[in-house]
């Protein structure tokens, strides 16, 4: 029985193994995230430590990711990913040992989490860059969407399992399961056969990073992605960080309310991921992304103004679906427009934008919400997002025409430089 378009990447055995391994590891990572937050808060009696640990894990994404992108285009991707995953596994093992000996002091835990975040940031551009090598080109949108689906599934399953595991065996069990879960990724990566990198002779890491930025700036389709991704990250994405505050301050139900809203958003994202490949195949990735951008502000307003938590859950279900369509689409377009030798650096630019603007937006919107309220803040952010999107299309007509895969990715000749694409192609569909 043939698989539907959205599940077509699973026909490729290497991709199926890779997806499954990443899913197992993602569950373990979320278990560790929950356990670390509870551990440091319990040990110190200060909720601020949980925020510090979260920042330690997230901050490297905005810094080390650029280096990871350059390395992904000059070091064999299989070897680089095995190295970073092994480093994460060893750090998770160290955390397990410290917890087992009652030596998991908050400062030490924070340093370990930061180091693990650095390893993850170095490896993530490689993780994204190798996906087009595992599936046919026409299945890349579905492969990216399924990757987002497994992240959202892990985000729902991991914290739930963490509560059970911590209750039964304490923090040590949660940390140990995370350490073991990395073996699933290693088992999936080890047998991969990937194209060798073709780095520019004598090019330094710094110069390679600069070449990545210049390539993105020179490609009209990637420039459009940068604009929309920036608006999305600054104005829309912060709704994720503010979910607990909405549950508590708006609906007065922090525990159940947070779980309900997080789950509803995750389910919406997963369901969108299951149909995104088919939508992209039928309508084109550009039109699919633009449709997501068109409905996202309205859905955010509906979420912000929901009269009950039930209505809010229904609205955030739609927000999760639209946001997934946009974010997965942006990364898919970047995957398809970048030639193999530039793919890691192009993906790291997307990672930098999200990793920088999302926390800024979350902090700013959180501070503003303390003054004018969460409902008003989210509504204003949604309106500004709509103005930004409409403004781009009115003031710069045609700027996003090439925001889709080119008809063919041409190989760079020895006389070409990676500073600019060799050609620009007509609009996807």
Steps between C-alpha positions, in 0.01 A plus 500: 500500500665829393564760766331842474719786379555636852642165615693424180844564660448189714539294183871579529643265762785734596257786565263276697785386726626855539152632588441225755840550662448875524155447651632270773779745580260795497282331761809449716605862455160629613512266800836646598374857444209447740713317755772767497246778549344324799839406645652849502179661623472247784865532596504880506140587577522763225302477177758727336739207480262316269507800267879513517534133409254543214701795368822299530351233274353744248767770471754289302246463219549868416880488515656157447247422226689719248819307566303177470371612161853568374623164634207322334628618161865404554503186721329172401150546639469147631822538702404844632155387612640187667750716687246752629246232597769301682601813689139554606474140612816526713377822660165336577692211656700743714177661618365155587809420705479830688132445579569145619766626743299803619759732342272665244544853630307765302808685373658177373173388344472833320852465357425148376175615340687788332767264364233263372323796338824592321539144367138498384539840330813382317321192375155634416590666165648165398182323607294727276749511213511124452122448467498569122763226466264244656186553289415589140484873433120502466469351851713762677198710616340189653830397660541841663139495621538153647814619680294779655230247588741281692629803692147596601413141589810483718401829661169341607619148585833588668369722783218253571745211530736714707235542770449123522872416492596761761222376729623140470878535490593865554707731285768236442265283298387791283860603427604139433216442255605812312861381483391161366262658249792647304597146401191493277634799303849352478356171370308691233792720392777238496392317181424816298687556174503873419662713227843631603534873571665731247641786706680790335873448529666719762173655620492568874199435720438874525517543124272200449239653731526826307450312173180352641361843585597636159330210325177558692514873427554441128213253455158666465312197630716470810474875567123466506531208743720712728243782507202278576692282745615811688144633530375157603772445760468843662122542499336156477738245658493656852151356551680171579694647793195681637267197516553441876436869570179494295379190684566657841429870458221488243320179595623441857600139435877464476544120521210354301472813285865490394480129418181550299634791297842341438337175393249676273778695332710185459213301352425780254864507393517122461181481294625780274829313458307194383329692220766760417679278251179445306410869508846599380487244220158620385528876542875560520703579811486878439121516490472269799730722707324819393166345597640419843626856537160635394299312766753508786426859618124435508548178695725678749232765555241226554731337755567831676130590528364152578234531774570158654793262516311259274476764227866586560596133451308489171665822384853396598441172315465710186794721598719193541401372156556832323828567681629153405406558136696826498810385687530166324438674169773758559752225572384294202546794263848560640582130455389498139651832389844437649749285307646208692829678571320796662208325668641485853581872506165602352316294761712653777383849394139392557606352832669827600189705419267277699748455785551876535161657429280245676649554850510878442135495401408279795674730750360819348146368472520361853608839637231685305238249614581584863389856425211468257393136535561181304187525287587848375866418449433190288234684301730793426782262400263320263386828344861612454576163338211549256614855423854379440388224264254716306749788494766280343264384228367852425822698523721235341275321250656185365771487766394144594439365148811283525419375851492140388728234355681591178430287197847350548794569727800562278843384609750777560781503248862559610472863385179563693507629852248404768424867553208495257274236345583407144144566387155593618202296394136574453237471770424156642163415348 
